[in-house]
Amino acid sequence: MWFGRRLLALRGQGPRWSRHAPSGLAIAVAVVLAIGLTVGTTGAGGAAADVRPLRPQDACSSPTWVTAWQTAAQPAPGNPGLAGTTLRMIVRPQISGSEVRIRLSNAYGAVPLTVGAASAARSDGRAGLLSGSVEPVAFGGKTSVVIPPGAEVESDQVPLEVEAGEPLAVSMFLPAAPPVMTQHSVALQTSYISRKGDWTFGDASAFPTRILSWLVLTGVDVLAPRPVNAVVAMGDSITDGVGSAPDLDERWPDALSAGLATAGGTNVMSVLNAGIARNRLLNDDTVGGGDSPLTRFERDVEGATGATDVVLHIGTNDVAARRPAAEIIKGLQKFAERARDAGKRVYLTTITPSGAGAHGTASAVANRAAVNAWVRVHGREYADGVFDFAATVADPARPTRLAPEFDAGDGLHLSPAGYRALAESVDRDLLTGSPCLTPERD
């Protein structure tokens, strides 16, 4: 079993920095396939055996860190009004544990970002904190931290018990507002901004402003009683959950997490959402859709503690931008090879159908069909599995469109029922799972 690398220092050490400089360059993708889609019969090592690795019993007895919540970072213009306020970000860890570490990001910042104080607490689901749960967060033993431009920092361990699916509040006091804020724009989760002052230990009355983005906070690790693995869902607005309602956790990675938890035992994994609305496979777009999956692979996949698997669902924005099928296929191959080289199991999906605008033109429909045909026929030569998302949600009468019950209303994004259908189409037996969580141990 493979584990994602530690980003930063453990308790008692000075913070080390993980630098992720933003890139505005497009990923170079060579066109080596003809539109006829003739490809080789061998891939990057062939599909992995569908047998989950066994773990020595002594390793199963040790508490282990795993990333229990994560979001994909992107840049946004800073808001001068944030200076001197406290951010209270609400997230839901996917795994229970006895301690937490938080990850703060200035990945796209042009100047150092100062966090004057921080706290973590169990949340009432809104801006309120559950009594007796508030804990200070330190960085290398200090209550404040300055994050250099292009870097992320991980906190010291915080003695705070969290439960899977229950809300966690991370509060951060910002003495100054940066000109560029590292955030996740489409959180579909209500978080809060305080009135002026350090309210990291304050009650809900200090937080009058609601927002639907996650600012600065990009990850939460949990110390689980036994080793748990994580699967990263990488993609665009379909993975980001656009079309579902805020605060209801109706994205397809949420549905997958719920299904794995219900199945229990070795099926349980931490499901990490690395979707970014408007994201493309072949281009970085730091102004809108964020860096491409390959550009952010180190941060979003390798940087996730305990990540063993990655599911890539992307391409709808590439076909809308008239990128040829051959280029998209080459990008999928390159991503799969990168994941394999990093020791991850990787799964490719077909691109969900759409008749909306540029996504529904004749050229987009043809390119999407060509990519999907390649994934179905040749995807397993490069990946450990293929999930046919397109067939799952297509209208049987018009396969180039979403089925009415799965359409959020814009012809592109999915309804909650559609997202549940995508999650159900993931073959859980192909995922690594968490071998230490045998039925006898749960």
C-alpha positions in Angstrom: 0.0 0.0 0.0 1.3 3.5 -0.9 0.9 6.6 1.2 1.0 10.2 0.1 4.0 12.1 1.2 4.0 14.4 4.3 4.0 18.0 3.3 5.3 19.7 6.4 6.8 19.4 9.8 5.6 17.3 12.7 4.9 18.8 16.1 8.0 20.2 17.8 9.8 21.0 14.6 10.0 24.3 12.7 7.7 24.4 9.7 9.0 23.2 6.4 7.5 24.5 3.2 6.0 22.8 0.3 6.2 25.1 -2.7 3.7 24.9 -5.5 4.4 27.8 -7.9 1.4 28.5 -10.2 1.7 28.0 -13.9 0.0 29.8 -16.7 1.4 27.6 -19.3 -0.6 24.9 -21.1 0.6 21.3 -20.7 2.4 20.3 -23.9 0.4 17.4 -25.4 1.8 15.7 -28.5 -0.7 14.5 -31.1 0.5 10.9 -31.7 -2.9 9.3 -32.4 -4.9 9.6 -35.5 -8.6 10.6 -35.3 -9.2 7.0 -36.2 -8.0 6.2 -32.6 -5.5 3.4 -33.5 -3.6 2.8 -30.3 -1.1 0.2 -29.0 -2.2 -2.9 -27.2 0.0 -2.4 -24.2 -0.1 0.4 -21.6 1.8 1.5 -18.6 2.2 -1.9 -17.0 -1.3 -3.3 -17.6 -4.2 -3.4 -15.2 -3.5 -4.3 -11.6 -4.8 -7.5 -10.1 -8.2 -7.2 -8.5 -6.8 -8.5 -5.2 -6.4 -6.1 -2.3 -3.1 -6.2 -0.6 -2.8 -7.8 2.8 -1.3 -5.9 5.7 0.8 -7.3 8.5 -1.1 -7.4 11.8 1.4 -5.3 13.7 1.0 -2.5 11.1 -2.8 -2.6 11.5 -2.5 -2.0 15.3 -1.0 1.5 14.9 -2.9 4.8 14.6 -2.2 6.4 11.2 -2.6 9.8 9.7 -4.9 10.1 6.6 -6.2 13.1 4.8 -9.9 13.2 5.8 -10.9 16.3 3.9 -9.4 18.2 1.0 -10.2 20.7 -1.7 -8.5 21.8 -4.8 -6.9 25.3 -4.7 -7.3 28.0 -7.3 -6.5 31.7 -7.3 -9.0 34.5 -6.9 -8.7 38.3 -6.5 -8.2 39.3 -2.9 -10.8 41.2 -1.0 -9.4 44.2 1.0 -12.4 43.9 3.4 -10.9 40.7 4.8 -8.1 42.5 6.5 -8.5 42.2 10.2 -11.2 39.6 10.1 -11.5 36.0 11.0 -12.4 33.3 8.5 -14.4 30.3 9.8 -14.3 27.5 7.3 -16.8 24.7 7.7 -15.8 21.2 6.3 -16.8 17.6 6.9 -14.0 15.1 7.4 -14.6 11.7 5.9 -12.8 9.7 8.6 -13.1 9.7 12.4 -10.0 10.2 14.6 -8.6 11.6 17.8 -6.3 14.4 16.4 -6.2 16.7 13.4 -3.7 18.7 11.4 -4.8 21.5 9.1 -3.2 22.6 5.8 -3.2 26.2 4.8 -2.3 27.5 1.4 -0.8 30.5 -0.2 -0.1 28.5 -3.4 -1.1 31.4 -5.7 -0.1 34.3 -3.5 2.3 37.0 -4.7 3.2 38.1 -1.2 3.5 36.3 2.2 0.2 35.5 3.9 0.1 36.0 7.7 -2.3 33.9 9.8 -2.3 35.6 13.2 -4.1 32.9 15.1 -6.1 29.7 14.3 -8.4 27.3 16.0 -10.2 24.1 15.3 -13.5 22.9 16.8 -16.5 20.8 16.3 -19.2 22.9 14.6 -22.9 23.0 15.0 -23.1 23.0 11.2 -23.3 26.7 11.1 -21.0 29.4 12.6 -21.4 28.1 16.1 -18.9 25.9 18.0 -19.8 23.0 20.2 -19.0 23.8 23.8 -15.7 22.4 25.1 -14.4 21.5 21.7 -12.4 24.5 20.7 -8.6 24.0 20.5 -5.8 26.4 19.4 -3.8 25.5 16.3 -0.1 26.0 16.4 2.6 25.9 13.6 6.0 24.7 14.8 4.9 25.6 18.4 3.9 29.1 17.5 0.3 30.5 17.5 0.9 32.5 14.2 2.5 31.6 10.9 3.6 33.5 7.8 3.2 31.4 4.6 5.5 32.4 1.8 4.2 33.0 -1.7 3.6 29.7 -3.6 3.7 27.6 -0.4 1.5 25.6 1.9 2.0 24.9 5.6 0.7 22.1 7.8 -0.1 22.7 11.4 1.1 20.8 14.5 -1.1 18.0 15.8 -4.3 19.3 17.5 -6.0 17.1 20.2 -9.5 17.2 18.8 -11.8 14.2 18.3 -13.7 14.3 15.0 -16.4 12.0 13.6 -16.8 11.1 9.9 -19.4 13.3 8.3 -19.7 15.7 11.3 -18.9 19.4 10.6 -15.5 20.8 11.7 -14.9 24.5 12.0 -11.4 25.9 11.3 -11.0 29.6 12.2 -8.2 31.8 11.0 -7.5 35.5 11.8 -6.0 37.4 8.9 -4.3 40.7 10.0 -3.9 41.7 6.4 -5.7 40.8 3.1 -3.5 39.4 0.3 -4.0 40.8 -3.2 -4.5 37.2 -4.5 -6.4 34.7 -2.4 -5.8 31.0 -2.6 -9.3 29.4 -2.3 -11.8 27.0 -3.7 -14.5 29.0 -5.3 -17.4 26.6 -5.7 -17.5 25.0 -2.2 -21.3 24.3 -2.1 -20.8 24.7 1.7 -21.6 27.7 3.8 -18.6 29.2 5.7 -18.4 32.5 7.5 -16.5 35.8 7.8 -16.4 37.7 11.1 -16.7 41.4 11.9 -13.3 43.0 12.6 -11.1 41.3 15.2 -9.6 38.0 16.2 -12.6 35.8 16.8 -10.9 32.4 16.4 -12.5 31.4 19.8 -15.6 33.5 19.2 -19.3 32.4 19.1 -21.6 32.6 16.1 -22.6 36.2 16.8 -19.2 37.4 15.6 -19.7 35.9 12.1 -22.5 37.8 10.3 -21.2 37.2 6.7 -21.9 34.0 4.8 -19.8 32.8 1.9 -19.9 29.7 -0.4 -16.1 29.4 -0.9 -13.3 27.9 1.1 -10.5 30.4 1.7 -6.9 29.5 2.6 -7.8 26.1 4.1 -7.1 23.2 1.7 -6.8 20.1 3.8 -7.5 18.4 7.1 -5.6 15.2 8.2 -7.0 13.0 10.9 -5.2 10.5 13.2 -7.3 7.3 12.7 -7.1 4.4 15.1 -6.1 2.1 12.3 -4.6 2.7 8.8 -7.2 4.0 6.3 -6.5 4.7 2.6 -7.8 7.6 0.5 -9.2 7.9 -3.0 -8.9 11.2 -4.8 -11.7 12.2 -7.2 -10.1 14.5 -9.8 -12.1 16.5 -12.3 -14.1 19.5 -13.3 -17.5 20.9 -12.3 -19.1 17.5 -12.5 -16.8 16.4 -9.7 -17.1 19.7 -7.9 -20.9 19.1 -7.7 -22.3 22.0 -9.6 -26.0 21.4 -9.9 -26.5 20.2 -6.4 -27.6 22.3 -3.5 -25.3 23.9 -0.9 -24.7 22.3 2.5 -26.3 18.9 1.5 -23.2 17.0 0.4 -24.8 15.7 -2.8 -21.7 15.6 -5.1 -20.8 12.2 -6.5 -17.7 11.9 -4.3 -20.0 12.4 -1.3 -22.3 9.7 -2.5 -19.3 7.4 -3.1 -18.1 8.1 0.5 -21.5 7.3 1.9 -21.7 4.1 -0.1 -18.2 2.9 1.1 -19.1 3.8 4.7 -22.4 1.8 4.4 -20.6 -1.2 3.0 -18.1 -1.0 5.9 -15.1 -3.2 6.6 -12.3 -3.0 4.0 -14.4 -0.9 1.6 -14.1 2.2 3.8 -11.8 4.9 2.3 -11.5 8.6 2.7 -12.9 10.1 -0.5 -11.2 13.4 -1.4 -12.8 15.9 -3.8 -10.3 17.5 -6.2 -12.8 18.9 -8.7 -12.6 22.4 -10.0 -15.4 24.0 -12.0 -14.4 24.8 -15.6 -11.2 22.7 -15.2 -9.7 21.3 -18.3 -7.4 18.3 -18.9 -5.1 20.0 -21.4 -4.9 23.6 -20.3 -4.0 25.5 -17.2 -6.5 28.4 -16.6 -5.4 30.1 -13.4 -8.0 32.9 -14.0 -11.0 30.6 -14.2 -10.8 26.8 -14.1 -7.6 26.4 -12.2 -4.5 24.3 -13.1 -5.0 21.1 -15.1 -4.9 17.7 -13.3 -1.3 17.1 -14.4 -0.1 20.5 -13.1 -1.8 20.0 -9.7 -1.1 16.3 -9.4 1.7 16.7 -6.9 -0.4 18.9 -4.6 -3.8 17.2 -4.9 -2.8 13.5 -5.2 0.7 13.0 -4.0 0.2 15.6 -1.3 -2.8 13.8 0.2 -1.7 11.7 3.1 -2.7 8.0 2.6 -3.9 8.4 -1.0 -3.6 5.1 -2.9 -6.2 5.6 -5.6 -7.3 8.4 -8.0 -10.4 8.6 -10.3 -10.2 11.0 -13.2 -13.4 12.4 -14.7 -12.7 15.2 -17.0 -12.8 16.3 -20.6 -16.2 18.0 -21.1 -14.6 21.5 -21.1 -11.9 20.3 -23.5 -14.4 19.1 -26.1 -16.3 22.4 -25.7 -13.1 24.2 -26.4 -12.8 22.1 -29.7 -9.7 20.1 -28.6 -9.4 17.1 -30.8 -10.2 13.6 -29.4 -6.6 12.5 -30.1 -5.2 15.2 -27.9 -7.6 14.4 -25.1 -6.8 10.7 -25.3 -3.1 11.5 -25.1 -3.8 13.6 -22.0 -5.7 10.7 -20.3 -2.8 8.4 -21.1 -0.3 10.8 -19.7 -2.3 11.3 -16.5 -2.6 7.6 -16.0 1.1 7.0 -16.5 1.9 9.8 -14.0 -0.4 8.2 -11.4 1.1 4.7 -12.0 4.6 6.2 -11.7 3.6 7.7 -8.4 2.4 4.2 -7.1 -1.3 5.0 -7.3 -4.1 2.9 -8.7 -5.8 5.0 -11.4 -9.3 4.8 -12.9 -10.5 6.6 -16.0 -14.1 7.5 -16.8 -16.1 8.3 -19.9 -17.2 11.9 -20.4 -20.8 12.6 -19.4 -23.1 13.7 -22.3 -24.3 17.2 -22.8 -26.4 19.1 -25.4 -25.7 22.5 -23.8 -24.0 25.3 -25.9 -20.5 24.6 -26.9 -20.7 21.2 -25.2 -23.4 20.1 -27.6 -22.1 21.2 -31.0 -21.6 18.5 -33.7 -17.8 18.6 -33.2 -18.1 18.4 -29.4 -20.4 15.4 -29.7 -18.1 13.7 -32.2 -15.0 14.2 -30.1 -16.7 13.2 -26.9 -17.9 10.0 -28.6 -14.4 9.2 -29.9 -12.8 9.7 -26.5 -15.5 7.6 -24.8 -15.0 4.8 -27.3 -11.3 4.8 -26.6 -11.8 4.7 -22.8 -14.2 1.8 -23.1 -12.0 -0.2 -25.5 -8.4 0.8 -24.5 -8.7 2.5 -21.1 -7.8 -0.6 -19.1 -4.5 -0.8 -20.9 -3.4 2.3 -19.1 -5.6 2.3 -16.0 -6.6 -0.1 -13.2 -10.2 0.2 -14.2 -12.8 2.1 -16.3 -16.1 3.5 -15.0 -18.7 4.3 -17.7 -20.1 7.5 -16.3 -21.5 8.5 -19.7 -23.7 5.4 -20.2 -24.8 5.6 -16.6 -26.5 9.0 -17.0 -27.3 9.2 -20.7 -30.9 9.4 -22.0 -31.6 6.0 -23.6 -33.7 7.8 -26.3 -31.0 10.4 -27.0 -27.6 9.1 -25.7 -25.9 12.4 -26.5 -28.0 14.1 -23.8 -28.4 13.6 -20.1 -31.5 11.6 -19.0 -34.1 14.0 -17.7 -34.0 12.7 -14.2 -30.2 13.2 -14.1 -30.2 16.7 -15.6 -29.8 19.6 -13.1 -31.6 21.8 -15.6 -28.8 23.2 -17.8 -28.1 20.2 -19.9 -24.6 19.8 -18.6 -24.5 19.4 -14.8 -26.1 16.6 -12.9 -29.0 16.5 -10.4 -28.4 14.8 -7.0 -29.9 11.6 -8.5 -27.4 11.9 -11.3 -24.5 12.2 -8.9 -25.7 9.2 -6.9 -25.9 7.2 -10.2 -22.2 8.1 -11.0 -21.1 7.0 -7.5 -23.0 3.7 -7.9 -21.3 3.1 -11.2 -17.9 3.0 -9.4 -16.9 -0.6 -8.9 -15.8 -0.6 -5.3 -14.1 -3.9 -5.6 -11.5 -2.3 -7.9 -10.5 0.3 -5.3 -7.7 -0.5 -2.9 -10.0 -0.1 0.2 -8.4 -0.2 3.6 -7.2 -3.7 4.3 -6.8 -3.1 8.1 -10.5 -2.5 8.5 -11.6 -6.1 8.4 -15.1 -7.0 9.6 -13.6 -8.6 12.6 -11.9 -5.4 13.6 -14.8 -3.0 13.0 
